[in-house]
């Protein structure tokens, strides 16, 4: 779990501020594609409250190739997820 800059999310008829993200890799074909699960929550890293949205993001080429050639794969994935979800991880 990581803290994010608050992002407004519409959930069940109301607007909430997402403040925490959880993400992890779920699948990789070790050729040209991988998948990451994500969920955005209210609350804190130590105590999440409401899960506002969750889903999967699929990374294809050319992003997958760039990930494999990146000197810091974790930082690359974090930046890629930020760009896909329109968030900033703190």
Number of C-alpha atoms within 10 A of each C-alpha: 16 14 20 19 13 15 16 12 16 12 13 8 6 7 12 17 18 27 23 26 23 14 19 13 14 12 12 14 8 9 11 14 16 18 16 17 15 18 17 26 25 21 16 16 16 10 10 16 13 14 15 18 14 14 10 14 18 14 19 14 12 10 16 19 14 13 18 14 10 13 10 10 13 11 12 16 20 13 14 16 19 14 11 9 11 10 17 17 16 9
